[in-house]
Amino acid sequence: MKIIAIPPPAGLPAAEDFSMNDSPVQGARTGRRGNARFVDSPRRFKLFSEGNDVVCFLRGSGHFKWQRGETPFAAGDAFRIEGEGEYEVNGPCAFIVVRE
């Protein structure tokens, strides 16, 4: 698995366009729209990629934790997660994950 910084992709849905879950997942507010997932996390959120994910941060800052270490992020950053594996988003933030 690799985490690569990329320019933020155009055409992402807005946070209010997601169908939100009634109950929290891992302590976070989550929603879905097609192959995209919105996450508003107060602290930490674990994800598992089975292929490629694109993660775009709307607000907050923190770091990714994955098998090869940690990668920092801030609002406005975007990353491509390539390959299969688990990663963790640490820090209070809101982000969109698009599964490819």
N, C-alpha and C positions, 0 to 999 in steps of 0.2 A: 504494500500500500504506500502511496505517495500523496503528500499534500502540497499543492502548487498554488501560489498566488496568481490570480487572474484579474483582468479588468471586470468591473461589475457588468453582468449581462443586461441587455435591454429587454423590456417587455415582461418583467416579473409582475405578478399580481400584487396589488396593495394588501396590507394586512386585513383590512375590512372586507376583502373579497373572499376570504376563507370561511368554510363552514367549521365553526368552533365546536370542540368537544364540551360536553356538559361538566365533566369532572377532570381534574388535573391528571397529567401523566408525568411521573417522576417529579412532582411538585410544580410543573410548568403548565401554562395555558397552551393548548395546541389546537391546530386546525388543519384541514386538508382542502385541496382544490386540485383535482387531476393528479398529476405525478409530483405535485409540490406540497410541502408541509411547512406550516408556520409554527414557530416555537417562541414563546415568551417565557424565558427561564430566569428564576430568581438567583440561581447558583450554579447548577451543574446539570447537564443533559447528555446521556449516552446514546450513541447511534451505531448502527452496524451497516456498512456499505456492502452490497453484493455485486457491485459493478463500479459505476462512476456516480458521484454526487457533486452538485455545485452548491456551495453554501455562501449565502450573501447576508452580511450583518447589517441590520437596520439601525440598531442602537446598542450602546454598551461597549465593553472591552473585556479582554481576558486572554485565554490561551486554549488551543487544542491540546489534548493529551492523547498520545497514540504510542504504538509499540516502539517507535524510534525517538521518542522524546516529546518536546513541547514546541508549539508554534504560536506566537502571539497574534492577536487580532484586535481591531477597533471598528467602530461604526463606519460603514462605507466600504469596508474590505470585502473581497470575494475570493473564494478558494475552490479549486477542483480537487476532489478526493478521488484518486484513481486506484482501483483494485479493491479486493475484498478485505474486510477487517473491521474491527471495532475502534471507534474514536469517541472522545469525550469533549464536549464544549464546556469550559469552566469560566465562570464570571457572569454577573448579571447582564443579560442581553436579550435582544429579540433578533431572530434570524429566519431566513427561508432556506429550506433544503429542497433542491430539485433533483429527483432521481432520474438518471439517464439510462 
